Amino acid sequence: MIKNIIRFQNDMVMVFDEEGEQISKYQGQYQKVKQFILEDAPLGAIFANGFTKYGRLSEIARGEW
């Protein structure tokens, strides 16, 4: 199950499950995977645009991601 979704500045997306394992079927260029992720991600999933300078996820609202 999807837990963390990270979109980087180069528009690449990485997705992780609740155990911290990558979920490759959701990873890739933002425009190619965005719809699949939004359809499948549970309400508690964390959406982020990279990391803060302190190494924490830079969380963003699902609707803004």
C-alpha positions as CSV (number, residue, x, y, z in Angstrom):
1,M,0.0,0.0,0.0
2,I,1.3,3.5,-0.9
3,K,2.5,5.6,2.1
4,N,4.9,8.2,0.8
5,I,5.0,9.9,-2.6
6,I,7.8,12.2,-3.4
7,R,8.0,14.5,-6.5
8,F,11.4,16.0,-7.1
9,Q,12.4,19.2,-8.9
10,N,13.2,17.3,-12.1
11,D,9.6,15.9,-12.1
12,M,10.7,12.4,-11.2
13,V,8.5,10.6,-8.7
14,M,9.4,8.0,-6.1
15,V,6.8,6.0,-4.1
16,F,7.2,4.0,-1.0
17,D,5.1,1.6,1.0
18,E,4.6,1.5,4.8
19,E,7.7,-0.6,5.2
20,G,9.9,1.9,3.3
21,E,10.2,-0.3,0.2
22,Q,9.9,1.4,-3.2
23,I,6.9,0.6,-5.4
24,S,8.3,0.7,-8.9
25,K,5.0,0.6,-10.8
26,Y,4.2,4.1,-9.5
27,Q,7.7,5.6,-10.2
28,G,8.7,7.7,-13.1
29,Q,8.0,11.0,-14.8
30,Y,5.3,13.0,-12.9
31,Q,2.9,13.4,-15.8
32,K,3.0,9.6,-16.6
33,V,2.4,8.4,-13.1
34,K,0.3,11.1,-11.4
35,Q,-3.1,9.8,-12.3
36,F,-2.4,6.2,-11.2
37,I,-1.0,7.5,-7.9
38,L,-4.0,9.8,-7.2
39,E,-6.4,6.9,-7.9
40,D,-4.6,4.3,-5.7
41,A,-3.1,6.3,-2.8
42,P,-5.1,6.0,0.4
43,L,-6.3,9.1,2.3
44,G,-3.4,8.8,4.8
45,A,-0.7,8.9,2.2
46,I,1.9,11.6,2.5
47,F,2.6,13.7,-0.6
48,A,5.8,15.7,-0.8
49,N,7.8,17.9,-3.1
50,G,11.3,16.7,-2.1
51,F,12.9,17.4,1.2
52,T,13.5,20.3,3.6
53,K,17.0,21.4,4.4
54,Y,16.7,19.3,7.5
55,G,16.2,16.1,5.6
56,R,12.4,15.8,6.3
57,L,9.8,15.4,3.6
58,S,8.5,18.7,2.3
59,E,4.8,17.7,2.7
60,I,2.2,19.2,0.4
61,A,-1.6,18.8,0.3
62,R,-2.8,16.0,-2.0
63,G,-4.8,18.5,-4.1
64,E,-1.7,20.7,-4.7
65,W,0.6,17.8,-5.5
